[in-house]
Amino acid sequence: MPKSNIIETTINRFDGGVINDPRDPQENTARVVSNFDVLTSPRKMTPYRSSESGDDAPTTSTKRNFAIALRTGTTYSLYALGVVSGANRAEVLYKDLTTGAATDLDDNAWAAPTANQSPAGATNFNLFVYYRRVGLIIGARAGTNFWAFSPTGSAWDDSYNTVTYTEVGQGLVHSKDDILYVPYYNNAGAAAAKSFIASKAGGAAWNNTALTLPDHLIPTSISEYGNYLAIACTPASGIGNSRVFLWDRDSTLTTLSETIDWGPGSLAILEEIDGALIGISQRGGTGGSFTNNPAGTISHRDRIIFRILIGNQAIKFLELQANHAGSANTTLLPLYKQKVDNRLYFQMLIELNGAVRDGVWSIGRSAFGSPFALIHERTSNNNTALTTSDGLRGFFMVGDFLFQSYISTDHSTTKTDDGSTYSHNSVYESKTFNGGDPSFYKDLMEVTVTTEYMPTAGQITLAYRVDENTAWTTIFTNSTDNSISHTAVNIESSGASLPKAYREIQFRILSTGNAEVTGLSFKEQLVGRKYIAD
C-alpha cells in the first residue's frame, strides 16, 4: 500500500491536445478535445459557436473548394467551387466578406457572377487557387486542361493551360518569387516521366515541366519552406515510404536541394508552421497495419502519423490509431488544408475513443517552444456525427467563419453561426487515471469542474466510465448562472452517483451555452486490496 491512501489529481491546463496513449502522463493532454479552443488560452477551454447552414443549394451546387479573390476595385470576396445543377461541370459562386447584407458571411446565399460556368467536362475539386498577377482563379478540368475564371465575371477560359494529368494537387503562389506552382501526376501513356510541378510566372506561358519528379511518386501537397518549395510525394503503388523534396525553384536545374525520407504511410498534407515543416500521413490497408480487436478477430488498424522535419530527418511526434472493430479502413484524410495564425487546419474522420470524430482538426501550439498539439477544432455538423460511410469534401476559414462541406446521404455545407449560439456540445474526454497502480481498487470521493462565471443558459455535464465499461454515467449537471465551480461528493445526502471499487477511471465534460472550463479535479481513496483474477 502507498503511504497515503488518498490520491488527489488536478488538471488546469489543456493545450497538450489529443493523444493516442490513454495513460499519457502529461497533465495537459486528453483523449478527445472537440469544439473547444484550447491554444489561445491554455488554462481554459473556450467553446466555439455552433454551425448552421452555409449553402442554400447544397445538394445541387456541392461546393467543395474555396478561395479569396479580388472581385472589383479593392473589394475581395469568398469564392466557392461547385458544379452546375444536374451536371458535373464547374461553377463558381461568391460571398461578400461582410455581414448584415445579402450573400455575405452571415447567411447561406451565394451570388452568381457572369461567365461563371465551365462549358464542358467534369471539374476536379483539388485545384482552386487565385493568382493575383493574372487576376484569375485557376482550376482543373477532365484530366486535360487547367481552366481560368475571372473573379470580375468577365470571362471563363476552359483551356487556359493544356496539360494531361490523372492526379492534380492544390496550387501555391510562392511569396519569394510570386510564381504559381501546381503539382500533378500523369499516369496516361508509356512515357517514363509522370510526376511534375507546373509553374506560371505572371503573364508568361505555362511551364508544365518546371520540375520533373521520380515517376513512381505522386505529388500530393506543396508548401513554402523558407526560400524552398517543399513537395510531399506518396508512392504511386501505395506501398513504401513517402518522400519530401526541397526545391529552390530554379527550373534550369534538374537536381533538387534536398530529398527526405518521410517514412511509412501516404503523405497527404505538408505545411510549415512556426518555422517547422510538418507532414501528416495515413497508414493502413489490407497488407498491413493490423491488430487483434477485442472480439479476437483480426482487423486492420488505420493510423494517422504526424512528423516534423528535424535536420534532414522526419521525426514522428504523434500517432493516432483508429479503434474501429471492422475489417475495413474507414479513416478519411482529404488533401484540403489551410494555414491560419500559425495553425495547420485539415479535415479528418477517425474512430477514436469509442466514437466517430469528424470535421476540422488543427496542429499548432500555445507558445513558441511548446510541443505541437492536435486539436479536434470543429465537428462538421454540431452534435450529428458522420458515419464511417460518409465523406469529407473541403473546408475554408475566413475570419471567425468556418465553412465545411461533407456528404451524409447528400452533400451539405455548414458554416459558423453568426449569432451567439452554443447549442452543440463542446467535448473534453480525459485520459484514463489509475492512481499509479491499476491493480488497486479505488473509490471516487469527490470531483469538481471549475469554470469562468457561468453565462445564462450555460451548462456543464460531467460523466465518468470505469474499467472496461464503454458507456458514460452522468455525475452531475451544473447550469447555475455565475457559478465558477460545482462539486460532487461521495456521501448519501449529495445525490451524486460516484463510482466505487474501480481500478481505472475516465471523465467526460460536455459544455453547452458557452460555458468555459478552467479545471477538473478529483480525489480518490485506495481501498487497499488488489484484484485477483478468477
Secondary structure as UniProt FT lines:
FT   STRAND          6..11
FT   TURN            15..16
FT   STRAND          17..18
FT   TURN            22..23
FT   TURN            27..28
FT   STRAND          29..30
FT   STRAND          32..34
FT   STRAND          36..37
FT   TURN            42..43
FT   STRAND          45..47
FT   STRAND          51..53
FT   HELIX           58..61
FT   STRAND          65..72
FT   TURN            73..74
FT   STRAND          75..83
FT   TURN            85..86
FT   STRAND          90..96
FT   TURN            102..103
FT   TURN            105..106
FT   STRAND          123..131
FT   TURN            132..135
FT   STRAND          136..141
FT   TURN            142..144
FT   STRAND          145..149
FT   TURN            151..152
FT   STRAND          156..162
FT   STRAND          167..168
FT   STRAND          172..173
FT   TURN            175..177
FT   STRAND          180..185
FT   STRAND          195..200
FT   TURN            202..203
FT   STRAND          207..213
FT   TURN            215..216
FT   STRAND          217..225
FT   TURN            226..227
FT   STRAND          228..235
FT   TURN            236..237
FT   STRAND          241..247
FT   TURN            251..252
FT   STRAND          258..264
FT   STRAND          266..273
FT   TURN            274..275
FT   STRAND          276..283
FT   TURN            286..287
FT   STRAND          290..292
FT   TURN            294..295
FT   STRAND          298..300
FT   STRAND          303..310
FT   TURN            311..312
FT   STRAND          313..321
FT   STRAND          337..340
FT   TURN            341..342
FT   STRAND          343..352
FT   TURN            353..354
FT   STRAND          355..364
FT   TURN            368..369
FT   STRAND          373..378
FT   TURN            380..383
FT   TURN            388..389
FT   STRAND          391..398
FT   TURN            399..400
FT   STRAND          401..407
FT   STRAND          411..416
FT   STRAND          426..429
FT   TURN            435..436
FT   TURN            438..439
FT   STRAND          440..451
FT   TURN            456..457
FT   STRAND          459..466
FT   TURN            467..468
FT   STRAND          473..478
FT   TURN            481..482
FT   STRAND          485..489
FT   HELIX           492..494
FT   STRAND          505..512
FT   TURN            513..514
FT   STRAND          517..530
//
